[in-house]
Amino acid sequence: EDLIIPIHADAHDLPFAEEFFDCIISVDSFHYFGHEEGFLDKHLAPLLKKEGVIKVGVPGLQKEFENGVPVEMRPFIELEYNFHSCSWWKDLWSRSDLIGEVRTRELSCHQEAWEDWLECDNEHAKRDIPMMEAEGGKYFNTLLIEGIRK
């Protein structure tokens, strides 16, 4: 109980000292703020102790859209979107001066996670139903991104 510290704060201004955490875990939120170039080294990695672990689970893409957002997805996804592929995230994190041993992989829970989300009574989930019908399993994925603090 005293080893887990849940907080509600802006990811760009976290109220913790450098090297405070042994581990940082983010589930279904990192893609909203962590896709910014330099975010990891400026705001999050300094909070990890040396050899601390960061693990992030996010919705993503099976592969990057090479020719822009596919036509059937345009009603749901803007030109600037924050879903990316394993290789995109690995490339971003590999440019970090503070994080090493970056690994990414697809999670086997993708289908189950989306089904649970779409079945819940959340207004955002209800809006995602037609998007997932249009997507039809062709584009989206659920990803794990892992790194170790140098």
C-alpha positions in Angstrom: 0.0 0.0 0.0 2.8 2.5 0.8 4.8 1.5 -2.3 2.2 2.6 -4.9 1.4 6.3 -5.3 -1.5 7.1 -7.6 -1.8 10.7 -8.6 -3.9 12.9 -10.8 -1.5 15.5 -12.4 -0.4 17.0 -15.7 2.2 14.7 -17.3 4.3 17.8 -18.2 4.5 18.9 -14.5 4.7 15.8 -12.3 5.3 16.7 -8.6 8.1 14.2 -7.9 11.9 14.5 -7.3 14.3 13.1 -9.8 15.0 9.4 -9.5 11.9 9.0 -7.2 10.4 5.9 -8.9 11.7 2.3 -9.3 9.0 1.8 -12.0 6.6 3.9 -14.0 3.5 2.3 -15.6 1.1 4.1 -17.9 -2.0 2.4 -19.3 -4.1 3.9 -22.1 -2.9 7.5 -21.7 0.7 7.9 -22.8 -0.2 8.3 -26.5 -2.0 11.6 -25.6 1.2 13.3 -24.4 4.2 11.0 -24.7 4.3 11.1 -28.5 5.9 14.6 -28.4 9.6 14.6 -29.3 11.7 15.0 -26.2 8.8 14.4 -23.7 10.4 11.2 -22.3 13.8 12.8 -21.4 12.3 16.1 -20.2 9.4 15.0 -18.1 9.4 11.3 -17.3 12.7 9.5 -17.5 14.4 11.8 -14.9 11.8 10.6 -12.4 13.1 7.0 -12.7 15.9 5.7 -10.6 18.9 4.3 -12.5 17.9 0.9 -14.0 14.3 1.7 -13.2 11.7 0.4 -15.6 9.0 2.2 -17.6 6.2 0.2 -19.2 3.5 1.8 -21.3 0.4 0.1 -22.7 -1.3 2.1 -25.5 -3.6 1.6 -28.4 -1.7 1.9 -31.6 -1.3 0.8 -35.2 -0.2 -2.5 -36.8 1.9 -0.3 -39.1 2.2 3.4 -39.8 -0.2 4.8 -42.5 2.1 5.3 -45.4 -0.3 7.3 -47.6 -2.1 9.2 -44.9 -5.2 8.1 -43.0 -7.1 5.5 -45.0 -10.4 6.8 -46.6 -12.7 4.6 -44.4 -10.9 6.0 -41.2 -11.0 9.7 -42.1 -14.4 10.3 -40.5 -12.9 9.1 -37.2 -9.2 10.0 -37.3 -7.8 13.5 -37.9 -4.6 14.1 -40.0 -2.8 14.6 -36.7 -3.4 11.5 -34.7 -1.6 9.9 -31.8 -1.9 6.1 -32.6 1.5 4.8 -33.8 3.2 1.4 -34.5 5.7 -0.5 -32.4 8.5 0.6 -34.8 7.5 4.2 -34.5 7.5 4.1 -30.7 10.8 2.2 -30.6 12.4 4.8 -32.9 11.1 7.6 -30.7 12.3 6.1 -27.4 15.6 5.0 -28.9 16.5 8.6 -29.4 16.3 9.2 -25.6 19.5 10.0 -23.8 18.1 8.6 -20.5 16.3 5.4 -21.6 18.1 2.3 -22.9 17.1 -1.3 -23.8 13.9 -0.2 -25.5 11.5 -3.0 -26.4 8.1 -2.9 -28.1 5.6 -5.6 -28.9 2.0 -6.2 -29.7 -0.2 -7.3 -26.9 -2.3 -10.4 -27.2 -5.2 -8.7 -25.3 -6.0 -6.3 -28.2 -9.3 -7.9 -29.3 -10.5 -8.4 -25.7 -9.5 -4.9 -24.6 -11.4 -3.3 -27.4 -14.5 -5.5 -26.9 -14.5 -4.6 -23.2 -14.2 -0.9 -24.1 -17.0 -1.0 -26.7 -19.4 -2.9 -24.4 -19.0 -0.4 -21.5 -21.5 2.4 -20.8 -19.1 5.3 -21.6 -20.1 7.9 -24.2 -16.6 7.8 -25.7 -16.9 4.1 -26.1 -20.2 4.4 -27.9 -18.7 6.9 -30.3 -15.9 4.4 -31.0 -18.2 1.6 -32.2 -18.6 2.9 -35.8 -14.8 3.6 -35.9 -14.0 0.0 -35.0 -16.6 -1.3 -37.4 -14.9 0.7 -40.2 -11.5 -0.4 -39.1 -12.5 -4.1 -39.3 -9.2 -5.4 -37.7 -7.1 -3.9 -40.5 -5.2 -1.1 -38.8 -5.3 -0.9 -35.0 -3.3 -2.8 -32.4 -2.5 -2.6 -28.7 1.1 -2.1 -27.8 3.6 -2.5 -25.0 6.6 -0.1 -24.9 9.3 -0.8 -22.3 12.5 0.9 -21.4 15.1 0.9 -18.7 16.7 4.0 -17.3 20.4 4.3 -18.1 
